[in-house]
Amino acid sequence: FPSHDSEGTTYISHNNVTKTVRGVDGLKTGFINASGFNLVSSMNTPNGRLVGVVLGGRTAVLRDNRMKQLLKSGQQYLAYNKPLENKPRTIQLAMRRPNISY
């Protein structure tokens, strides 16, 4: 959710992925010097629910772009690996910080 109103105050989300990727409903953003820019996002798709985790981004933009790639990969996985039974499922996706910066 890009923003939320509560008791007359509007809170604007720092999770830019919710503003640019349909189906993403947010979770948690964060930054600390020791680990960099971090993001946990969740997304509903017709084939299941995705939960993505990106840790250690050098910038918020790079972190968000990595999350978009991760969610796209998860959507492709769910579409290709459809369950035999019509049961909801959740796929967790995570990417550790590689040796090169993203």
N, C-alpha and C positions, 0 to 999 in steps of 0.2 A: 504494500500500500504506500503510494508516494507521500501521503500525509494523513493525519488523524486529528480530528477535533475532539477535545475533551474539556468540558466546563469552560467554554469560551476561549480556549487557547488552541491554536493550530500547531501541531508538531510535524515537522517536515522530516521525512526519512532520509538517511544518508545512504541507503541501499539503492543506488541508481539502477541496478538491474531490474528492480520492480517497475521502473518507469519505462524500460525499453524492451523487455521480454514478456510476451503474453503468457499468463499462467503462473508467473513467479509471485509468490505472496510474502516474500521476505523471510527473515529470521533475525540475523545479527551481523552487524558490522563492527569493526574494531581496529584500533591502532595502538601499538606500544613500540617504543624504540627497539626493544629486544627482538621482536618478531616481525615488525613491519605492518602492512595493511592486510587484514584478515576479513573473511566473509563466509558466512553460512547462509545458504539460500535454499528454499524449498519451492517445488513446482508441481502442479497437477497437470497431467497429460491424459489423453484418452486411454493410454495403455498402462498407466500406473503413476505413482508419485515418485519424484526425485528429491533427494537431499544432497546438496553439493557443499563441499568445504574447500576453501582456498586459504592457505596460510603463507605468510611471508612475502606478500607482494611488495615491490619497491615503491609503487604509487597506487593510489586508489583507482586510477584509470586502468593500469595494467592488471590489477586484481580483478576489476569488473570484467575486463575482456577475457581473462582466464576463466572466470565463472561462466560467462556466456559460452565459451568453447566446451567447458565441462558439461553444462546442461544440454547443449546440442548433441554431444556425444552420447549422453544418457538417453535422450529422446530417440536417437537412432538405434541404440541397443534395445530399448523397450519395443520399438516398432518391429525390429527384426526378430526378437525373441518373445513373441506373443505367447502368453500362457495357454495351455490346452483347455483349462477351465476358466470361466469368466470370474476370476477372483481378483480383488484389488491387491496390489503389491507395491512395495516401496523399495527403491534402489538407492543405496548410499554411494556417493561419488566423492573421492578425495584426491587431491594432488599435492604432493609435498613440494617444497621449494627445490627446484633443480639446481645444478651447479651453475647454470647460466641464469641471468635475471629475466623475469617475465614481467 
